[in-house]
Amino acid sequence: MPMQLDRIEVVTLFVDDIGEAKAFYQKVFAPDVVYQDDVSSVLKFSGTMINLLDAAQAPQLVEPSAVSSSGSGARVLLTIKVDDVDAVCAELRKLEVALLNGPIDRPWGRRTAAFADPSGHVWEVAQELR
């Protein structure tokens, strides 16, 4: 039986302040909480989970690789497909979430906008252009 490495179950984001991260994700996404403790929070996003993990706990998961600092720049872009980017951006603004860019029509047929969580993880909302 061949390996099936085609089902992403959990994406773990290393965060600088777990309390601040939990508050941000609850405010912006309002996900179901699958599990949480003092150093993590596992959130259900439809068919995938996001694990917010205190960055101090991360080295044991990735050693011998190093955990990069949050100020070193974006290293990941997480995209959520939406029906109306402009409407989502209006809601984000109401929540006082600053946009990094957009909404903008991209040459690959998507309208996108991006924002970051308190630890600098970049999220993009994208809709198909017709």
N, CA, C and O atoms as a MOPAC input file, in Angstrom:
PM7 MOZYME 1SCF
protein

 N      0.84500 1    -1.18800 1     0.00000 1
 C      0.00000 1     0.00000 1     0.00000 1
 C      0.89000 1     1.25100 1     0.00000 1
 O      1.69500 1     1.42300 1     0.91600 1
 N      0.76400 1     2.12900 1    -1.00800 1
 C      1.60600 1     3.32400 1    -1.08800 1
 C      1.23000 1     4.34800 1    -0.00100 1
 O      0.10500 1     4.36900 1     0.49800 1
 N      2.20200 1     5.18300 1     0.34000 1
 C      1.93200 1     6.26200 1     1.30100 1
 C      0.92900 1     7.23400 1     0.71500 1
 O      0.94400 1     7.51900 1    -0.48300 1
 N      0.05700 1     7.73800 1     1.57200 1
 C     -0.87400 1     8.78900 1     1.14800 1
 C     -0.59900 1    10.02000 1     1.99400 1
 O     -1.07200 1    10.14000 1     3.12400 1
 N      0.16300 1    10.91600 1     1.43000 1
 C      0.52200 1    12.14300 1     2.13100 1
 C     -0.26400 1    13.31500 1     1.55300 1
 O      0.30200 1    14.35300 1     1.21100 1
 N     -1.58300 1    13.13100 1     1.44900 1
 C     -2.41300 1    14.13500 1     0.79600 1
 C     -3.51700 1    14.69100 1     1.68800 1
 O     -4.43900 1    15.33500 1     1.18700 1
 N     -3.44700 1    14.46300 1     2.98200 1
 C     -4.50200 1    14.94800 1     3.87900 1
 C     -3.87800 1    15.76200 1     5.00900 1
 O     -3.44200 1    15.20000 1     6.01300 1
 N     -3.83500 1    17.05900 1     4.84900 1
 C     -3.30500 1    17.89800 1     5.91800 1
 C     -4.36100 1    17.94900 1     7.01600 1
 O     -5.50100 1    18.35800 1     6.79300 1
 N     -3.95400 1    17.52800 1     8.18900 1
 C     -4.87100 1    17.51200 1     9.33300 1
 C     -4.69600 1    18.75100 1    10.20900 1
 O     -5.67500 1    19.38900 1    10.59700 1
 N     -3.43000 1    19.08900 1    10.52100 1
 C     -3.14800 1    20.18800 1    11.43700 1
 C     -1.99300 1    21.01900 1    10.90300 1
 O     -0.99500 1    20.48000 1    10.42600 1
 N     -2.13600 1    22.33300 1    10.98700 1
 C     -1.04500 1    23.26600 1    10.73900 1
 C     -0.73600 1    23.89600 1    12.09000 1
 O     -1.61800 1    24.47500 1    12.72400 1
 N      0.51500 1    23.78600 1    12.53300 1
 C      0.91400 1    24.36700 1    13.81700 1
 C      1.61400 1    25.69100 1    13.56500 1
 O      2.58100 1    25.76700 1    12.80700 1
 N      1.11300 1    26.72700 1    14.20900 1
 C      1.71000 1    28.05300 1    14.11800 1
 C      2.39100 1    28.36500 1    15.43800 1
 O      1.75900 1    28.31300 1    16.49300 1
 N      3.66800 1    28.68700 1    15.38900 1
 C      4.40500 1    29.05900 1    16.59000 1
 C      4.10200 1    30.52300 1    16.88600 1
 O      4.33700 1    31.38800 1    16.04200 1
 N      3.58600 1    30.80500 1    18.07000 1
 C      3.14700 1    32.16000 1    18.42300 1
 C      3.96400 1    32.69600 1    19.59200 1
 O      4.45100 1    31.93800 1    20.43000 1
 N      4.10200 1    34.00900 1    19.62800 1
 C      4.90900 1    34.66400 1    20.64900 1
 C      4.16600 1    34.79600 1    21.98000 1
 O      4.77000 1    34.66300 1    23.04400 1
 N      2.87500 1    35.05400 1    21.92100 1
 C      2.07500 1    35.25800 1    23.12500 1
 C      0.79000 1    34.44500 1    22.95200 1
 O     -0.10000 1    34.84000 1    22.19800 1
 N      0.69400 1    33.32100 1    23.64200 1
 C     -0.43300 1    32.40800 1    23.44000 1
 C     -1.76900 1    33.06700 1    23.79600 1
 O     -2.76800 1    32.83100 1    23.11700 1
 N     -1.80100 1    33.87600 1    24.83200 1
 C     -3.04400 1    34.55100 1    25.20300 1
 C     -3.51000 1    35.51800 1    24.13500 1
 O     -4.69100 1    35.55100 1    23.79000 1
 N     -2.57700 1    36.31000 1    23.60900 1
 C     -2.89200 1    37.26000 1    22.54700 1
 C     -3.33400 1    36.52600 1    21.28300 1
 O     -4.27600 1    36.95000 1    20.61200 1
 N     -2.65800 1    35.42900 1    20.96000 1
 C     -3.01400 1    34.65000 1    19.77200 1
 C     -4.41200 1    34.04800 1    19.90700 1
 O     -5.20800 1    34.11800 1    18.97000 1
 N     -4.71400 1    33.46200 1    21.05500 1
 C     -6.05000 1    32.88100 1    21.27500 1
 C     -7.12500 1    33.94200 1    21.09900 1
 O     -8.13700 1    33.70300 1    20.44000 1
 N     -6.90800 1    35.11800 1    21.68800 1
 C     -7.89800 1    36.19600 1    21.58700 1
 C     -8.08800 1    36.63800 1    20.13900 1
 O     -9.22000 1    36.84400 1    19.70200 1
 N     -6.99000 1    36.78600 1    19.38800 1
 C     -7.07100 1    37.19900 1    17.98800 1
 C     -7.86200 1    36.18400 1    17.16400 1
 O     -8.76600 1    36.55900 1    16.41700 1
 N     -7.52800 1    34.90900 1    17.29800 1
 C     -8.17900 1    33.88300 1    16.48800 1
 C     -9.65100 1    33.72800 1    16.85400 1
 O    -10.47600 1    33.47800 1    15.97500 1
 N     -9.99300 1    33.87000 1    18.11700 1
 C    -11.40500 1    33.80800 1    18.51000 1
 C    -12.16100 1    34.99300 1    17.92500 1
 O    -13.28100 1    34.83600 1    17.44000 1
 N    -11.55400 1    36.18200 1    17.96700 1
 C    -12.20600 1    37.39000 1    17.45600 1
 C    -12.39900 1    37.32500 1    15.94500 1
 O    -13.48300 1    37.62600 1    15.44500 1
 N    -11.35800 1    36.93500 1    15.21800 1
 C    -11.39900 1    36.99200 1    13.75700 1
 C    -12.10600 1    35.78500 1    13.14700 1
 O    -12.93400 1    35.94900 1    12.25000 1
 N    -11.79700 1    34.58800 1    13.61200 1
 C    -12.30000 1    33.37700 1    12.97200 1
 C    -13.43900 1    32.69400 1    13.72600 1
 O    -14.22900 1    31.97900 1    13.11000 1
 N    -13.54500 1    32.89200 1    15.03800 1
 C    -14.55200 1    32.25000 1    15.88900 1
 C    -14.63300 1    30.73700 1    15.65100 1
 O    -15.72000 1    30.20300 1    15.43000 1
 N    -13.49500 1    30.05200 1    15.69600 1
 C    -13.49800 1    28.60400 1    15.43600 1
 C    -13.90400 1    27.81300 1    16.67700 1
 O    -13.90000 1    28.33200 1    17.79200 1
 N    -14.25200 1    26.55000 1    16.45900 1
 C    -14.45900 1    25.63900 1    17.57900 1
 C    -13.08600 1    25.30300 1    18.15800 1
 O    -12.12700 1    25.08700 1    17.41700 1
 N    -13.00100 1    25.26100 1    19.47300 1
 C    -11.76000 1    24.89100 1    20.14900 1
 C    -11.80100 1    23.39000 1    20.40400 1
 O    -12.67400 1    22.90300 1    21.12300 1
 N    -10.85700 1    22.65700 1    19.81600 1
 C    -10.77100 1    21.20800 1    19.96400 1
 C    -10.05200 1    20.85300 1    21.25600 1
 O    -10.42900 1    19.90900 1    21.95100 1
 N     -9.00500 1    21.62300 1    21.57400 1
 C     -8.18900 1    21.37200 1    22.76100 1
 C     -7.45000 1    22.65100 1    23.09300 1
 O     -7.06900 1    23.40100 1    22.19400 1
 N     -7.24000 1    22.91100 1    24.38700 1
 C     -6.35700 1    24.00900 1    24.76400 1
 C     -5.79900 1    23.78600 1    26.15600 1
 O     -6.41900 1    23.14500 1    27.00500 1
 N     -4.61300 1    24.33400 1    26.36500 1
 C     -3.98200 1    24.32600 1    27.67600 1
 C     -3.19300 1    25.62700 1    27.79400 1
 O     -3.43400 1    26.56300 1    27.03100 1
 N     -2.26800 1    25.69800 1    28.72400 1
 C     -1.53200 1    26.93900 1    28.95600 1
 C     -0.59600 1    27.33200 1    27.81900 1
 O     -0.22000 1    28.50000 1    27.71700 1
 N     -0.20600 1    26.37900 1    26.95500 1
 C      0.77600 1    26.67500 1    25.90900 1
 C      0.25500 1    26.44500 1    24.49000 1
 O      0.98900 1    26.64900 1    23.52300 1
 N     -1.00500 1    26.02200 1    24.35800 1
 C     -1.51100 1    25.75300 1    23.00500 1
 C     -3.02500 1    25.89200 1    22.93400 1
 O     -3.72400 1    25.92600 1    23.94600 1
 N     -3.50100 1    25.97000 1    21.69300 1
 C     -4.93100 1    25.97500 1    21.41900 1
 C     -5.12900 1    25.39000 1    20.02800 1
 O     -4.60600 1    25.91800 1    19.04700 1
 N     -5.88400 1    24.30000 1    19.94400 1
 C     -6.14800 1    23.64400 1    18.66800 1
 C     -7.54400 1    24.06400 1    18.21700 1
 O     -8.53100 1    23.84300 1    18.91700 1
 N     -7.60600 1    24.66800 1    17.04200 1
 C     -8.84500 1    25.25600 1    16.51800 1
 C     -9.29100 1    24.52700 1    15.26200 1
 O     -8.47200 1    24.19300 1    14.40600 1
 N    -10.58600 1    24.28300 1    15.15500 1
 C    -11.15600 1    23.56700 1    14.00500 1
 C    -11.54900 1    24.55400 1    12.92000 1
 O    -12.36200 1    25.45100 1    13.14500 1
 N    -10.96300 1    24.38000 1    11.73600 1
 C    -11.26300 1    25.17500 1    10.54500 1
 C    -11.80000 1    24.22100 1     9.49600 1
 O    -11.01500 1    23.68300 1     8.71500 1
 N    -13.08400 1    23.99100 1     9.44600 1
 C    -13.69100 1    23.06800 1     8.49200 1
 C    -12.96300 1    21.73000 1     8.55300 1
 O    -13.04900 1    21.04400 1     9.57200 1
 N    -12.24600 1    21.33200 1     7.49400 1
 C    -11.59100 1    20.03500 1     7.47400 1
 C    -10.16400 1    20.03000 1     7.99700 1
 O     -9.50200 1    18.99200 1     7.97400 1
 N     -9.67800 1    21.17200 1     8.46900 1
 C     -8.30300 1    21.29100 1     8.94000 1
 C     -8.29600 1    21.93200 1    10.32100 1
 O     -9.20500 1    22.68600 1    10.67000 1
 N     -7.26600 1    21.62700 1    11.10400 1
 C     -7.11300 1    22.27400 1    12.39600 1
 C     -5.86100 1    23.13700 1    12.39500 1
 O     -4.87000 1    22.82100 1    11.73700 1
 N     -5.92400 1    24.23600 1    13.14700 1
 C     -4.78500 1    25.11300 1    13.36900 1
 C     -4.40700 1    24.97600 1    14.83900 1
 O     -5.23900 1    25.16400 1    15.72700 1
 N     -3.14900 1    24.64800 1    15.08400 1
 C     -2.64400 1    24.54300 1    16.44500 1
 C     -1.80500 1    25.77400 1    16.72800 1
 O     -0.74400 1    25.95500 1    16.13100 1
 N     -2.27100 1    26.62300 1    17.63500 1
 C     -1.48500 1    27.76000 1    18.08500 1
 C     -0.60400 1    27.24500 1    19.21500 1
 O     -1.11200 1    26.77100 1    20.23100 1
 N      0.69600 1    27.33200 1    19.04900 1
 C      1.62900 1    26.77900 1    20.03600 1
 C      2.61200 1    27.85300 1    20.47500 1
 O      3.23400 1    28.51400 1    19.64400 1
 N      2.74800 1    28.02000 1    21.77300 1
 C      3.73300 1    28.95200 1    22.31400 1
 C      5.09700 1    28.60400 1    21.71500 1
 O      5.54600 1    27.46000 1    21.79600 1
 N      5.74500 1    29.59400 1    21.11700 1
 C      7.01200 1    29.36100 1    20.40500 1
 C      8.07500 1    28.74500 1    21.30400 1
 O      8.96800 1    28.05900 1    20.80600 1
 N      8.00800 1    28.96700 1    22.60000 1
 C      8.98500 1    28.37300 1    23.51300 1
 C      8.86700 1    26.84800 1    23.55700 1
 O      9.81300 1    26.16500 1    23.95300 1
 N      7.72000 1    26.31500 1    23.15600 1
 C      7.49400 1    24.87000 1    23.13800 1
 C      7.87800 1    24.23900 1    21.80300 1
 O      7.89000 1    23.01400 1    21.67600 1
 N      8.19100 1    25.06300 1    20.81400 1
 C      8.41100 1    24.57900 1    19.45100 1
 C      9.72200 1    23.83500 1    19.21100 1
 O      9.72800 1    22.89300 1    18.41900 1
 N     10.82700 1    24.20300 1    19.84800 1
 C     12.09200 1    23.53100 1    19.50800 1
 C     12.03700 1    22.01200 1    19.57300 1
 O     12.60000 1    21.34300 1    18.70600 1
 N     11.37900 1    21.45600 1    20.56800 1
 C     11.32000 1    19.99900 1    20.68800 1
 C     10.59600 1    19.33800 1    19.51600 1
 O     10.79000 1    18.15000 1    19.26000 1
 N      9.77500 1    20.08900 1    18.81100 1
 C      9.03900 1    19.52900 1    17.67200 1
 C      9.84200 1    19.55400 1    16.37700 1
 O      9.60500 1    18.73900 1    15.48500 1
 N     10.78200 1    20.47200 1    16.26600 1
 C     11.48200 1    20.64300 1    14.98800 1
 C     12.98600 1    20.40800 1    15.07300 1
 O     13.67600 1    20.49500 1    14.05800 1
 N     13.51300 1    20.10800 1    16.27500 1
 C     14.96100 1    19.91500 1    16.38400 1
 C     15.41200 1    18.74100 1    15.53300 1
 O     14.70200 1    17.74100 1    15.43100 1
 N     16.56200 1    18.85000 1    14.93100 1
 C     17.61500 1    19.81700 1    15.18900 1
 C     17.46400 1    21.12900 1    14.42400 1
 O     18.34500 1    21.98400 1    14.51800 1
 N     16.39600 1    21.31700 1    13.68200 1
 C     16.16600 1    22.61400 1    13.03400 1
 C     15.88100 1    23.67000 1    14.09400 1
 O     15.43000 1    23.36100 1    15.19700 1
 N     16.15300 1    24.91800 1    13.73700 1
 C     15.90200 1    26.02500 1    14.65800 1
 C     14.52200 1    26.61700 1    14.40800 1
 O     13.99000 1    26.52300 1    13.30300 1
 N     13.95500 1    27.21800 1    15.42500 1
 C     12.71300 1    27.96900 1    15.30100 1
 C     13.10100 1    29.41000 1    15.00200 1
 O     13.82400 1    30.03100 1    15.78000 1
 N     12.62900 1    29.94400 1    13.88900 1
 C     13.00200 1    31.31400 1    13.54300 1
 C     12.20900 1    32.29800 1    14.39900 1
 O     11.12300 1    31.99000 1    14.89100 1
 N     12.77800 1    33.48100 1    14.56200 1
 C     12.11000 1    34.50600 1    15.35600 1
 C     10.96600 1    35.11100 1    14.56500 1
 O     10.96700 1    35.09500 1    13.33400 1
 N      9.98800 1    35.64600 1    15.28600 1
 C      8.81900 1    36.20700 1    14.61500 1
 C      9.16200 1    37.43200 1    13.77800 1
 O      8.42800 1    37.74500 1    12.84100 1
 N     10.23500 1    38.12700 1    14.07900 1
 C     10.60500 1    39.31800 1    13.32900 1
 C     11.40300 1    39.05100 1    12.07100 1
 O     11.86000 1    39.99100 1    11.42000 1
 N     11.58200 1    37.78300 1    11.71300 1
 C     12.41700 1    37.46300 1    10.55900 1
 C     11.67200 1    37.53400 1     9.23100 1
 O     12.26400 1    37.25500 1     8.18800 1
 N     10.40300 1    37.89600 1     9.23500 1
 C      9.63700 1    38.02700 1     8.00400 1
 C      8.68400 1    36.87400 1     7.79100 1
 O      8.76700 1    35.85200 1     8.47200 1
 N      7.77700 1    37.04100 1     6.84500 1
 C      6.75900 1    36.02000 1     6.56500 1
 C      7.40900 1    34.75300 1     6.02600 1
 O      8.27900 1    34.81200 1     5.15700 1
 N      6.98100 1    33.61200 1     6.54600 1
 C      7.49200 1    32.31900 1     6.09900 1
 C      6.37100 1    31.41000 1     5.62700 1
 O      6.62300 1    30.30000 1     5.15800 1
 N      5.13500 1    31.87400 1     5.74900 1
 C      3.98500 1    31.07300 1     5.34700 1
 C      2.83800 1    32.01200 1     4.98200 1
 O      2.70800 1    33.09900 1     5.54400 1
 N      2.01800 1    31.58000 1     4.04000 1
 C      0.80200 1    32.30200 1     3.67400 1
 C     -0.32100 1    31.28200 1     3.69000 1
 O     -0.28600 1    30.29900 1     2.95000 1
 N     -1.30900 1    31.51300 1     4.52400 1
 C     -2.45600 1    30.61600 1     4.63700 1
 C     -3.63900 1    31.27800 1     3.94600 1
 O     -4.00100 1    32.40700 1     4.27800 1
 N     -4.24300 1    30.58400 1     2.98900 1
 C     -5.30700 1    31.17600 1     2.17200 1
 C     -6.65300 1    30.55900 1     2.49700 1
 O     -6.78900 1    29.33900 1     2.60000 1
 N     -7.64400 1    31.41900 1     2.65700 1
 C     -9.02200 1    30.99600 1     2.87500 1
 C     -9.83800 1    31.45100 1     1.67100 1
 O     -9.84400 1    32.63300 1     1.32700 1
 N    -10.51900 1    30.51300 1     1.03700 1
 C    -11.37400 1    30.83800 1    -0.09800 1
 C    -12.67900 1    31.43800 1     0.41800 1
 O    -13.32500 1    30.87700 1     1.30300 1
 N    -13.05700 1    32.58500 1    -0.14500 1
 C    -14.28800 1    33.26600 1     0.24300 1
 C    -15.07600 1    33.63900 1    -1.00600 1
 O    -14.54400 1    33.61800 1    -2.11600 1
 N    -16.33500 1    33.97600 1    -0.81700 1
 C    -17.18300 1    34.38500 1    -1.94000 1
 C    -16.99400 1    35.85400 1    -2.30700 1
 O    -17.10600 1    36.22200 1    -3.47600 1
 N    -16.70500 1    36.70200 1    -1.30400 1
 C    -16.62700 1    38.14900 1    -1.53300 1
 C    -15.51400 1    38.74100 1    -0.66900 1
 O    -15.71700 1    38.99900 1     0.51800 1
 N    -14.35300 1    38.95400 1    -1.25600 1
 C    -13.20700 1    39.48500 1    -0.53100 1
 C    -13.51400 1    40.86100 1     0.05900 1
 O    -13.13900 1    41.14500 1     1.19600 1
 N    -14.18900 1    41.70900 1    -0.70200 1
 C    -14.46900 1    43.06200 1    -0.21800 1
 C    -15.35700 1    43.03900 1     1.02500 1
 O    -15.13800 1    43.81500 1     1.95500 1
 N    -16.33800 1    42.17100 1     1.04600 1
 C    -17.21300 1    42.06000 1     2.22000 1
 C    -16.44100 1    41.53200 1     3.42700 1
 O    -16.63700 1    42.00900 1     4.54500 1
 N    -15.57100 1    40.55500 1     3.20900 1
 C    -14.75700 1    40.02200 1     4.30300 1
 C    -13.82000 1    41.10900 1     4.82800 1
 O    -13.64500 1    41.23700 1     6.04000 1
 N    -13.22200 1    41.88700 1     3.94000 1
 C    -12.33100 1    42.96000 1     4.36700 1
 C    -13.08200 1    44.01000 1     5.18100 1
 O    -12.53300 1    44.55500 1     6.13900 1
 N    -14.31300 1    44.29800 1     4.81900 1
 C    -15.12400 1    45.23800 1     5.60200 1
 C    -15.34600 1    44.70300 1     7.01700 1
 O    -15.28200 1    45.45900 1     7.98600 1
 N    -15.60500 1    43.41000 1     7.13300 1
 C    -15.78000 1    42.78900 1     8.45000 1
 C    -14.47400 1    42.81500 1     9.24700 1
 O    -14.48600 1    43.09400 1    10.44600 1
 N    -13.34600 1    42.52500 1     8.58400 1
 C    -12.05200 1    42.57500 1     9.26400 1
 C    -11.77000 1    43.97900 1     9.79400 1
 O    -11.27000 1    44.13500 1    10.90800 1
 N    -12.08600 1    44.98600 1     9.00600 1
 C    -11.87800 1    46.37200 1     9.45300 1
 C    -12.72600 1    46.67700 1    10.67900 1
 O    -12.26600 1    47.36100 1    11.59400 1
 N    -13.96100 1    46.17800 1    10.70900 1
 C    -14.82500 1    46.36800 1    11.88700 1
 C    -14.20300 1    45.74000 1    13.13000 1
 O    -14.39600 1    46.23000 1    14.24200 1
 N    -13.45500 1    44.65400 1    12.93900 1
 C    -12.76600 1    43.98500 1    14.04700 1
 C    -11.40900 1    44.62500 1    14.34600 1
 O    -10.65200 1    44.13700 1    15.18500 1
 N    -11.11200 1    45.73800 1    13.63900 1
 C     -9.85700 1    46.47200 1    13.78300 1
 C     -8.63500 1    45.63400 1    13.39600 1
 O     -7.56100 1    45.76400 1    13.98400 1
 N     -8.82500 1    44.76800 1    12.39000 1
 C     -7.72300 1    43.98800 1    11.83300 1
 C     -7.17600 1    44.77500 1    10.64000 1
 O     -7.89900 1    45.04400 1     9.68100 1
 N     -5.90500 1    45.13600 1    10.70700 1
 C     -5.27600 1    45.90900 1     9.64100 1
 C     -4.92100 1    45.00100 1     8.47100 1
 O     -4.37500 1    43.91500 1     8.66600 1
 N     -5.22700 1    45.44000 1     7.27000 1
 C     -4.85700 1    44.70200 1     6.06900 1
 C     -3.41400 1    45.01700 1     5.70000 1
 O     -2.97300 1    46.16200 1     5.80000 1
 N     -2.68900 1    43.99900 1     5.27600 1
 C     -1.33600 1    44.20100 1     4.76400 1
 C     -1.38900 1    44.69900 1     3.32400 1
 O     -0.58200 1    45.53100 1     2.91000 1
 N     -2.36000 1    44.17100 1     2.56500 1
 C     -2.53500 1    44.58000 1     1.17400 1
 C     -3.93900 1    44.19500 1     0.71600 1
 O     -4.62800 1    43.41100 1     1.37000 1
 N     -4.34200 1    44.75200 1    -0.40500 1
 C     -5.61500 1    44.40900 1    -1.01700 1
 C     -6.77600 1    45.18100 1    -0.41700 1
 O     -6.62200 1    46.03200 1     0.45900 1
 N     -7.93300 1    44.84000 1    -0.93100 1
 C     -8.20700 1    43.86600 1    -1.98100 1
 C     -7.60100 1    44.28500 1    -3.32600 1
 O     -7.59400 1    45.45500 1    -3.70700 1
 N     -7.10000 1    43.27100 1    -4.01300 1
 C     -6.45900 1    43.50200 1    -5.30500 1
 C     -6.75400 1    42.32000 1    -6.22900 1
 O     -6.76100 1    41.16600 1    -5.80100 1
 N     -6.99500 1    42.62900 1    -7.50200 1
 C     -7.19000 1    41.57500 1    -8.50400 1
 C     -5.82000 1    41.09100 1    -8.96800 1
 O     -4.98200 1    41.88300 1    -9.40000 1
 N     -5.60500 1    39.79700 1    -8.87500 1
 C     -4.32100 1    39.20200 1    -9.23000 1
 C     -4.37700 1    38.63800 1   -10.64800 1
 O     -5.45100 1    38.25300 1   -11.11000 1
 N     -3.25200 1    38.58100 1   -11.34200 1
 C     -3.25000 1    38.09200 1   -12.72300 1
 C     -3.59200 1    36.61600 1   -12.84500 1
 O     -3.87900 1    36.15300 1   -13.94900 1
 N     -3.57300 1    35.86400 1   -11.75700 1
 C     -3.90400 1    34.43800 1   -11.82600 1
 C     -5.38200 1    34.16800 1   -11.56500 1
 O     -5.77600 1    33.03100 1   -11.30700 1
 N     -6.21100 1    35.23400 1   -11.63500 1
 C     -7.66200 1    35.04700 1   -11.59100 1
 C     -8.28300 1    35.04000 1   -10.20500 1
 O     -9.34900 1    34.45800 1   -10.00500 1
 N     -7.63400 1    35.67300 1    -9.26100 1
 C     -8.16200 1    35.75600 1    -7.89700 1
 C     -8.15100 1    37.20700 1    -7.43700 1
 O     -7.30200 1    37.99500 1    -7.85300 1
 N     -9.09000 1    37.54700 1    -6.58500 1
 C     -9.09000 1    38.83100 1    -5.87000 1
 C     -8.68000 1    38.49000 1    -4.44600 1
 O     -9.30100 1    37.63800 1    -3.81000 1
 N     -7.64000 1    39.14700 1    -3.93800 1
 C     -7.09200 1    38.76700 1    -2.64300 1
 C     -6.86600 1    39.97400 1    -1.73800 1
 O     -6.81400 1    41.12000 1    -2.18600 1
 N     -6.73400 1    39.67300 1    -0.46100 1
 C     -6.31100 1    40.63900 1     0.54900 1
 C     -5.60400 1    39.83900 1     1.63600 1
 O     -5.93000 1    38.67600 1     1.87000 1
 N     -4.64100 1    40.46400 1     2.29400 1
 C     -3.87200 1    39.75700 1     3.31300 1
 C     -3.84500 1    40.54300 1     4.62000 1
 O     -3.91200 1    41.77200 1     4.63200 1
 N     -3.74400 1    39.79300 1     5.72700 1
 C     -3.58700 1    40.37500 1     7.05400 1
 C     -2.73300 1    39.41400 1     7.87500 1
 O     -2.54700 1    38.25800 1     7.49500 1
 N     -2.22100 1    39.89400 1     8.99300 1
 C     -1.34000 1    39.06700 1     9.82300 1
 C     -1.89900 1    38.92700 1    11.23100 1
 O     -2.58300 1    39.81700 1    11.73800 1
 N     -1.59300 1    37.78800 1    11.85300 1
 C     -1.94500 1    37.60600 1    13.26100 1
 C     -0.88600 1    38.30700 1    14.11600 1
 O      0.09900 1    38.80300 1    13.57000 1
 N     -1.06000 1    38.36200 1    15.42500 1
 C     -0.10300 1    39.10100 1    16.26700 1
 C      1.34200 1    38.59000 1    16.19500 1
 O      2.26400 1    39.34300 1    16.50700 1
 N      1.56200 1    37.33600 1    15.79200 1
 C      2.91600 1    36.80500 1    15.66600 1
 C      3.47900 1    36.94500 1    14.25500 1
 O      4.59700 1    36.50700 1    13.98600 1
 N      2.70600 1    37.55600 1    13.34900 1
 C      3.18100 1    37.80400 1    11.99500 1
 C      2.84200 1    36.74300 1    10.96100 1
 O      3.30600 1    36.82500 1     9.82300 1
 N      2.03600 1    35.73800 1    11.33500 1
 C      1.60400 1    34.74600 1    10.34500 1
 C      0.60500 1    35.41600 1     9.40400 1
 O     -0.36300 1    36.03400 1     9.84800 1
 N      0.84700 1    35.28700 1     8.11900 1
 C      0.04000 1    36.00200 1     7.13300 1
 C     -1.09700 1    35.11900 1     6.63000 1
 O     -0.89300 1    33.97800 1     6.21400 1
 N     -2.29200 1    35.68000 1     6.68100 1
 C     -3.50800 1    35.04400 1     6.16700 1
 C     -3.97300 1    35.82600 1     4.95200 1
 O     -3.86800 1    37.05200 1     4.90500 1
 N     -4.48400 1    35.10400 1     3.97800 1
 C     -5.01700 1    35.70900 1     2.76300 1
 C     -6.45000 1    35.24300 1     2.58400 1
 O     -6.75900 1    34.06900 1     2.79000 1
 N     -7.31700 1    36.15500 1     2.20400 1
 C     -8.66200 1    35.78300 1     1.76900 1
 C     -8.67200 1    35.94900 1     0.26500 1
 O     -8.14200 1    36.92700 1    -0.26200 1
 N     -9.27700 1    34.99100 1    -0.43100 1
 C     -9.22300 1    35.00100 1    -1.90000 1
 C    -10.56300 1    34.53800 1    -2.47500 1
 O    -11.19500 1    33.60900 1    -1.97100 1
 N    -10.96300 1    35.20600 1    -3.52700 1
 C    -12.14900 1    34.78200 1    -4.26400 1
 C    -11.78000 1    34.59600 1    -5.72200 1
 O    -10.87800 1    35.25600 1    -6.23800 1
 N    -12.48700 1    33.69200 1    -6.37800 1
 C    -12.28200 1    33.48300 1    -7.80500 1
 C    -12.92500 1    34.63700 1    -8.57100 1
 O    -14.04400 1    35.05100 1    -8.26700 1
 N    -12.20400 1    35.14600 1    -9.56300 1
 C    -12.76800 1    36.14300 1   -10.45600 1
 C    -13.39500 1    35.43100 1   -11.64400 1
 O    -12.85100 1    34.44600 1   -12.14200 1
 N    -14.50000 1    35.91300 1   -12.08100 1
 C    -15.19300 1    35.25500 1   -13.19000 1
 C    -15.00500 1    36.00900 1   -14.46300 1
 O    -15.51900 1    35.60000 1   -15.50400 1

